[in-house]
Amino acid sequence: MKSFGYAAPAADKPLAPFSFERREPLPTDVAIDILYCGVCHSDLHTARGEWGGTQFPCCPGHEIVGR
């Protein structure tokens, strides 16, 4: 499933448009059409690699609004 978002390609780079493949939803998954996503300060710490362990490209954001 083709998906789109914004990702940091490296800790010192800004977020930029990013496309990636996701698996198709399984019968026990919940599919949501995400309309908006907030990026909080903890997401920025992660995207900047400030807490360690960040894998790049990093597509931050977990506060979503969808249908």
QUICORDA-V812861 format. One record per residue. RES is the residue in one letter. PSI is psi in radians with two decimals (none if undefined). NEAR is the number of other ideal C-beta (glycine too) atoms within 12 Angstrom. Layout:
res->RES psi->PSI near->NEAR
res->RES psi->PSI near->NEAR
//
This chain:
res->M psi->2.11 near->14
res->K psi->2.26 near->11
res->S psi->2.72 near->21
res->F psi->2.56 near->16
res->G psi->-2.83 near->26
res->Y psi->2.35 near->24
res->A psi->2.64 near->27
res->A psi->2.06 near->30
res->P psi->-0.39 near->20
res->A psi->2.88 near->17
res->A psi->-0.50 near->22
res->D psi->0.26 near->12
res->K psi->2.59 near->17
res->P psi->2.84 near->18
res->L psi->2.47 near->25
res->A psi->2.74 near->18
res->P psi->2.47 near->15
res->F psi->2.32 near->23
res->S psi->2.57 near->15
res->F psi->2.84 near->16
res->E psi->2.36 near->10
res->R psi->2.71 near->16
res->R psi->2.76 near->11
res->E psi->2.55 near->11
res->P psi->2.45 near->13
res->L psi->2.89 near->10
res->P psi->-0.47 near->7
res->T psi->0.01 near->6
res->D psi->2.81 near->11
res->V psi->2.09 near->12
res->A psi->2.26 near->16
res->I psi->2.30 near->14
res->D psi->1.77 near->13
res->I psi->2.15 near->20
res->L psi->-0.65 near->10
res->Y psi->2.66 near->14
res->C psi->2.24 near->21
res->G psi->2.58 near->16
res->V psi->1.92 near->25
res->C psi->3.08 near->15
res->H psi->-0.58 near->14
res->S psi->-0.56 near->17
res->D psi->-0.70 near->26
res->L psi->-0.70 near->22
res->H psi->-0.76 near->19
res->T psi->-0.84 near->26
res->A psi->-0.49 near->33
res->R psi->-0.06 near->23
res->G psi->0.39 near->21
res->E psi->-0.31 near->17
res->W psi->-0.02 near->16
res->G psi->2.72 near->10
res->G psi->0.04 near->11
res->T psi->2.31 near->24
res->Q psi->2.31 near->16
res->F psi->2.56 near->21
res->P psi->2.54 near->22
res->C psi->2.13 near->31
res->C psi->1.55 near->28
res->P psi->2.91 near->31
res->G psi->2.22 near->24
res->H psi->-0.02 near->15
res->E psi->1.66 near->15
res->I psi->2.73 near->19
res->V psi->2.24 near->13
res->G psi->-2.96 near->12
res->R psi->none near->10
//
